[in-house]
Amino acid sequence: QVQLVESGGDSVQAGGSLTLSCAFSGVTFSHYCLAWFRQAPGKQREGVAAFYSGLGTTYVADPVKDRFAISHYSANNTLELQMNSLEPEDTAVYYCAARKGVGSWFGGYTYWGQGTQVTVSS
């Protein structure tokens, strides 16, 4: 059974930094993807960053690529999202998600965590 538990959400001032963590378990597929999504109030959920286990590659969405980074730690089954120079527009609930196999970076995710709130004030 796949489980994803996010942590690290907080309220910060603009320009600050946060690191979100996703503790995952039960991801036993030979190849899988893990990703961070976010959903701001009144907006659609959007993909932020992703990791593919098959090649150990990562992808960060263009709107945040200069400020966010994703890291995968297999030793302790953790996926992190490092967020720098935070802006009020980054305010959202951030979700960790998992998917079996390879495909588009942000499509086809079937396992989701409960989310963690990030609030950035100006």
Disulfide bonds with the S-S distance in Angstrom:
Cys22-Cys96 2.12
